[in-house]
């Protein structure tokens, strides 16, 4: 059976992939990963992800990560609107709140997050969300807006999960779920995530699944490793690999339909 997988989060513009893009995509294709979403974390990486999406017939996002919120200026909306006019750009983000690292002051994070949510509403585009240790503020701000989207790389608790689901969001699961050290809470929550609301992503080159056997020599994660995440979720849900693959692919297509 020819099973197609979609990687809902790849940092292909990261320097770890420099001069390797073609081979990385070929290995992904060989593993059944036929489509991916290239993540923008600031204006530079958003432009780079768009360029790669055009080159390799993929999709991308455009936004400013909470780590980089302090770099946003008055031209942010203008710059994101310009990027979003390209058919390959299908979401605003990665945007949100990160109180774990606090690389940007929290008041600035909240302001830049609100600005991107307002823009997503204006453009009628989904949002690609990031949240660490900030679910209370995140939920409060999301409730101020009418947006659809995905909570990327979810690692929160059951209360946060149920609140995000109640808002109609999709839940993105990464190789974190394959980590026997820090993934226990997420593993326990997988049965509570409906297949109809699930997306799978590698977040390459980060978060390499720890269930890969034999253990790879490189710690650089790649989209080719998405099947390990899919299988882990299937095992935790007590369903078939094909069920997870089918639903997550359909979910991706429903949320991130191409424009034009």
C-alpha positions as CSV (number, residue, x, y, z in Angstrom):
1,X,0.0,0.0,0.0
2,X,1.3,3.4,-0.9
3,X,0.9,5.5,2.2
4,X,1.4,9.2,2.0
5,X,2.4,11.3,5.0
6,X,2.5,15.1,5.5
7,X,5.1,16.7,7.8
8,X,3.3,19.7,9.3
9,X,6.4,21.4,10.5
10,X,9.9,21.5,9.0
11,X,12.6,24.2,9.6
12,X,14.1,23.6,6.2
13,X,15.7,27.0,6.2
14,X,17.8,26.1,9.3
15,X,21.6,26.2,8.7
16,X,21.8,22.5,9.4
17,X,20.2,21.8,6.1
18,X,22.4,24.2,4.1
19,X,23.4,22.5,0.7
20,X,21.3,19.4,1.7
21,X,17.8,20.4,0.7
22,X,17.5,18.2,-2.4
23,X,18.8,15.1,-0.6
24,X,16.7,15.7,2.5
25,X,13.5,16.0,0.3
26,X,14.5,12.9,-1.6
27,X,14.9,10.9,1.6
28,X,11.6,12.2,2.8
29,X,9.9,11.1,-0.4
30,X,11.5,7.7,-0.2
31,X,10.0,7.4,3.3
32,X,6.5,8.3,2.1
33,X,6.5,11.9,3.2
34,X,5.1,13.6,0.1
35,X,4.3,17.1,1.4
36,X,5.6,19.4,4.1
37,X,5.0,22.8,5.7
38,X,8.2,24.9,5.9
39,X,8.2,27.1,9.0
40,X,9.0,30.8,9.2
41,X,10.1,32.0,12.7
42,X,11.1,35.6,11.8
43,X,11.0,37.7,8.6
44,X,14.3,36.3,7.3
45,X,13.4,32.7,7.8
46,X,9.9,33.3,6.5
47,X,11.3,34.6,3.3
48,X,13.8,31.8,3.1
49,X,11.1,29.2,3.7
50,X,9.0,30.8,1.0
51,X,11.9,30.6,-1.5
52,X,12.5,26.9,-0.6
53,X,8.7,26.2,-0.9
54,X,8.7,27.7,-4.4
55,X,11.8,25.8,-5.4
56,X,10.6,22.4,-4.1
57,X,6.8,22.8,-4.6
58,X,6.0,22.8,-0.9
59,X,4.0,25.1,1.4
60,X,5.3,27.6,4.0
61,X,4.3,29.9,6.8
62,X,5.2,33.6,7.5
63,X,5.4,35.0,11.0
64,X,7.4,36.0,14.1
65,X,8.2,33.5,16.8
66,X,7.8,34.8,20.4
67,X,11.6,34.4,20.8
68,X,12.0,37.0,18.1
69,X,9.0,39.3,19.1
70,X,11.5,42.0,20.3
71,X,12.7,42.3,16.7
72,X,9.2,43.2,15.3
73,X,8.7,46.8,14.3
74,X,5.9,48.9,12.9
75,X,6.3,47.4,9.4
76,X,5.5,43.9,10.6
77,X,2.0,43.7,9.2
78,X,3.1,45.2,5.9
79,X,5.9,42.7,5.6
80,X,3.7,39.7,6.5
81,X,1.0,40.8,4.1
82,X,3.6,41.0,1.3
83,X,4.8,37.4,2.1
84,X,1.2,36.1,2.4
85,X,0.4,37.2,-1.1
86,X,2.4,34.2,-2.4
87,X,0.3,31.1,-3.0
88,X,2.8,28.9,-1.1
89,X,2.3,30.8,2.2
90,X,-0.7,29.2,3.8
91,X,-0.5,30.3,7.5
92,X,0.6,33.2,9.8
93,X,3.2,32.1,12.2
94,X,5.1,30.6,13.9
95,X,3.6,33.0,16.5
96,X,2.6,32.7,20.1
97,X,4.0,32.9,23.6
98,X,7.0,31.3,25.3
99,X,7.4,31.9,29.0
100,X,9.9,29.1,29.3
101,X,12.8,30.9,27.7
102,X,11.6,34.5,27.8
103,X,13.9,35.5,25.0
104,X,11.6,38.5,24.4
105,X,9.8,40.4,27.2
106,X,6.4,39.0,27.9
107,X,4.5,42.2,27.2
108,X,6.1,42.4,23.8
109,X,5.4,38.8,23.1
110,X,1.7,39.4,23.9
111,X,1.6,42.5,21.7
112,X,3.2,40.9,18.7
113,X,1.1,37.8,19.1
114,X,-2.1,39.9,19.1
115,X,-0.9,41.7,16.0
116,X,-0.4,38.5,14.1
117,X,-3.8,37.1,15.2
118,X,-5.4,40.3,14.0
119,X,-3.7,39.9,10.7
120,X,-4.7,36.3,10.3
121,X,-8.3,37.4,10.9
122,X,-8.0,40.1,8.3
123,X,-6.4,37.8,5.7
124,X,-8.7,34.9,6.7
125,X,-5.6,32.6,7.1
126,X,-4.9,29.9,9.7
127,X,-2.4,30.5,12.4
128,X,0.7,28.3,13.3
129,X,0.9,28.6,17.1
130,X,3.8,28.1,19.5
131,X,3.2,28.0,23.3
132,X,5.5,27.0,26.2
133,X,4.5,27.5,29.9
134,X,2.1,30.2,28.8
135,X,-1.3,28.4,28.2
136,X,-3.3,30.7,30.4
137,X,-2.3,33.9,28.6
138,X,-2.4,32.1,25.3
139,X,-5.9,30.9,25.7
140,X,-7.1,34.3,26.9
141,X,-5.6,36.1,23.9
142,X,-6.9,33.5,21.5
143,X,-10.4,34.0,22.8
144,X,-10.2,37.6,21.8
145,X,-10.0,36.6,18.1
146,X,-11.7,34.3,15.7
147,X,-8.9,32.2,14.2
148,X,-8.4,28.6,13.1
149,X,-5.0,26.9,13.2
150,X,-2.7,24.4,14.9
151,X,-1.0,24.3,18.2
152,X,2.4,23.3,16.9
153,X,4.6,20.9,18.9
154,X,2.1,20.5,21.8
155,X,3.8,19.5,25.1
156,X,1.2,20.9,27.6
157,X,-1.0,19.3,30.2
158,X,-4.5,17.8,29.9
159,X,-6.3,21.1,30.9
160,X,-4.4,23.0,28.1
161,X,-5.1,20.3,25.6
162,X,-8.9,20.3,26.3
163,X,-9.0,24.1,26.2
164,X,-7.2,24.2,22.8
165,X,-9.5,21.5,21.4
166,X,-12.5,23.5,22.7
167,X,-11.3,26.4,20.6
168,X,-11.4,24.2,17.5
169,X,-7.6,24.0,17.1
170,X,-5.6,21.1,15.6
171,X,-2.9,19.6,17.8
172,X,0.6,19.1,16.3
173,X,2.6,16.2,17.7
174,X,6.4,15.9,17.2
175,X,9.1,13.4,18.1
176,X,8.6,14.6,21.7
177,X,6.0,11.7,21.9
178,X,8.9,9.3,21.2
179,X,11.0,10.4,24.1
180,X,10.9,8.0,27.0
181,X,12.5,10.6,29.3
182,X,10.3,13.7,28.9
183,X,7.5,12.5,26.7
184,X,5.5,10.6,29.3
185,X,2.8,13.3,29.8
186,X,2.3,13.7,26.1
187,X,2.2,9.9,25.6
188,X,-0.6,9.7,28.2
189,X,-2.6,12.4,26.4
190,X,-2.4,11.0,22.9
191,X,-5.7,8.9,23.3
192,X,-7.5,12.2,24.2
193,X,-6.6,13.8,20.9
194,X,-9.2,12.9,18.3
195,X,-7.7,11.7,15.0
196,X,-9.8,14.4,13.3
197,X,-7.8,17.1,15.1
198,X,-4.3,15.7,14.9
199,X,-1.3,16.7,12.8
200,X,2.1,15.1,12.9
201,X,5.4,17.0,12.4
202,X,9.1,16.4,12.8
203,X,10.1,20.0,13.7
204,X,13.3,19.1,11.8
205,X,16.2,19.5,12.4
206,X,15.1,19.4,16.1
207,X,13.5,16.7,18.3
208,X,14.8,13.6,16.5
209,X,12.6,10.6,17.6
210,X,14.4,8.5,20.2
211,X,12.7,5.3,19.0
212,X,14.7,5.2,15.8
213,X,16.5,1.8,15.5
214,X,19.3,1.4,14.8
215,X,20.2,4.7,16.5
216,X,21.3,7.3,13.9
217,X,24.8,8.7,14.0
218,X,23.5,12.2,13.4
219,X,21.3,14.1,15.8
220,X,19.9,16.2,13.0
221,X,16.3,15.3,12.6
222,X,14.8,15.0,9.1
223,X,11.3,14.7,7.6
224,X,12.2,11.1,6.7
225,X,11.7,10.2,10.4
226,X,8.0,11.2,10.4
227,X,6.9,7.5,10.2
228,X,8.4,6.9,13.6
229,X,6.1,9.6,15.1
230,X,3.1,8.2,13.2
231,X,3.8,4.7,14.5
232,X,4.2,5.8,18.1
233,X,0.9,7.6,18.0
234,X,-0.8,4.6,16.4
235,X,0.6,2.4,19.2
236,X,-0.6,4.8,21.9
237,X,-4.0,5.0,20.3
238,X,-4.3,1.3,19.7
239,X,-5.1,1.9,16.0
240,X,-3.3,1.2,12.7
241,X,-0.5,3.3,11.2
242,X,-2.6,3.8,8.2
243,X,-5.4,5.4,10.3
244,X,-3.1,8.0,11.7
245,X,-1.5,8.6,8.3
246,X,-4.9,9.0,6.5
247,X,-6.4,11.4,9.1
248,X,-3.4,13.6,9.6
249,X,-3.0,14.0,5.8
250,X,-6.6,14.9,5.4
251,X,-6.5,17.3,8.4
252,X,-3.5,19.1,6.9
253,X,-5.2,19.5,3.6
254,X,-8.4,20.8,5.2
255,X,-6.5,23.4,7.3
256,X,-3.8,24.4,4.9
257,X,-5.4,24.4,1.5
258,X,-3.4,26.1,-1.2
259,X,-4.5,29.4,-2.4
260,X,-5.0,30.7,-5.9
